[in-house]
Amino acid sequence: MNSNIQEKVAEIFTEYLKKNNFRRTPERYKILEEIYHFEGHFTVEELFILINQKNYMISRATLYNTIDLLDKCNLVKKHQFRDKTSLYEKAYLSTNHDHLICEKCGKIFEFCDPRLYEIINDIASQNNFKVKSHELYIKGLCHKCKKK
């Protein structure tokens, strides 16, 4: 992880914790650091396994609570692509993107198409609506699963 990004997300997290009277523990910052080293989407369980492999003594409860705090301060983004399993991804400086989800193998493809933003903004304008965010999940079969 870029050290400037690491410093900035730690600063944002610190301010959020101070403002909301949460403790600033080393475990919370270690979780933040591991998330910002992670590439792609992850489950809490995957993160828990990764953290345990590195011999950090962090409980599942601390992990879930910290992920919730990071979601609330917009440092991670929570998705529910399939089933009831939540997937997360880092959010700081993340480009706005949408997702293609293979319903067979579960692979997630990220994409960005400016034409979608034009359509969304046109629809919002026609309805005197201010867009703050959007989420688009397109479900189907990836090229490998389509061949099977």
Secondary structure, DSSP 8 states (H G I E B T S, - for coil): --HHHHHHHHHHHHHHHHHTT----HHHHHHHHHHHH--S-B-HHHHHHHHHHTT----HHHHHHHHHHHHHTTSEEEEEEETTEEEEEE-TT----EEEEETTT--EEEE--HHHHHHHHHHHHHTT--------EEEE--HHHHH-
